[in-house]
Amino acid sequence: MTWLLHLFTTFDGRISRKEWWIGILILTVVSMAGQWIMDPSSFEPSDDPAARPSGTETLWGIIVFVPMFAITLKRLNVRDQPRFLGYLYAVVYVTCLLLFRFSPADLEHFGTRDWILAYPLLLFSLWLLIDNGFLKGTEGPNRYGPDPLDPGARPQSGGSVPQLARTPYTGGAFARDAIVGAFVLVAVAYFFLPKITMENAVDFMIRLSLGEDYEKYERSKLVDRHLARF
């Protein structure tokens, strides 16, 4: 029990990947169970595009986020990430959670505005999932505390630890950033580039093949459409 309290209620120190995954599993079960108790209908698909998350659901999401933030921050400490990264995650998550009160409760009814709102949180969560759940932390003590995988490690006198060099950029970190970067490119292409359809793809190929004669082709199409009305 003491270990669970430390895991979910403290924001200093470091935890291992195993402890982080255990915490994620527990919080996922608790979150879903609490939501089912408060509103069982939230697990059923809705045909009402105007349906919105209830205030109780939003409040429960913020409550569950507190222990989630605790384990995420301690895991970022293991990775020797800057402290502001954890605080940025908290601000983004809570802000999106509050703004989702004005978005459809069912993902099937999400519009472009809703996805533009949700996508940064999804990307940030993906980055944190890979960084916290799969990448190894710094070996030995760092600026946030002793190594959680070293049972004999103890903080130095006064609680200070040596200020070590930053963790080098590893292949795992490159893979993390490459995956998130790919999702960013997909999002940019989807939200900001013209939608590619068979019609404009064929038109593009005709434009390339005709060159300067493309304008004549377009005029002939307009004439044909006009004559087709009679």
Residue pairs with C-beta under 8 A, 6 or more apart in sequence:
4 26
7 15
7 19
7 22
7 23
7 67
7 70
7 71
8 23
8 27
8 67
8 70
8 71
9 67
9 70
10 70
10 74
11 69
11 70
11 73
11 74
12 74
12 77
12 144
12 145
13 74
13 77
13 144
13 145
13 148
14 74
14 75
14 77
14 78
14 137
14 142
14 144
14 145
14 146
14 147
14 148
15 23
15 71
15 74
15 75
15 78
15 148
16 78
16 137
16 148
16 149
17 75
17 132
17 133
17 134
17 136
17 137
19 71
19 148
20 71
20 72
20 74
20 75
20 132
20 133
21 133
23 67
23 68
23 71
24 68
24 71
24 133
27 64
27 67
27 68
27 71
30 64
31 60
31 61
31 64
34 60
34 64
35 42
35 43
35 57
35 60
36 42
36 43
38 54
38 56
38 57
38 60
39 54
39 56
39 57
42 53
42 54
42 57
42 105
45 106
45 108
46 105
46 106
46 109
49 104
49 106
49 109
50 104
51 104
51 105
51 106
51 109
52 101
52 102
52 103
52 104
52 105
53 100
53 101
53 103
53 105
55 101
58 97
58 98
58 100
58 101
61 97
62 94
62 97
65 90
65 93
65 94
65 97
69 86
69 89
69 90
69 93
72 86
72 89
72 128
72 132
73 86
75 131
75 132
75 137
76 85
76 86
76 128
76 131
76 132
77 142
77 144
77 145
78 137
78 138
78 144
78 148
79 131
79 132
79 135
79 137
79 138
79 167
80 137
80 138
80 142
80 143
80 144
80 164
80 166
80 167
81 131
89 124
89 128
92 120
92 121
92 124
93 121
96 117
96 118
96 120
96 121
99 117
100 117
100 118
103 110
103 114
103 117
103 118
104 110
104 111
104 114
110 118
112 191
115 191
116 191
119 187
122 183
123 180
123 183
123 184
123 187
126 179
126 180
126 183
127 176
127 177
127 180
130 175
130 176
130 179
130 180
131 173
131 176
134 172
134 176
135 170
135 172
135 173
135 176
136 172
137 147
137 148
137 149
137 167
138 147
138 164
138 167
139 147
140 147
140 150
140 153
140 164
141 147
141 153
141 155
141 156
141 161
141 162
141 164
142 161
142 164
143 161
143 163
143 164
144 161
145 155
145 161
146 153
146 154
146 155
146 161
147 153
155 161
156 162
194 200
206 214
206 217
207 214
210 217
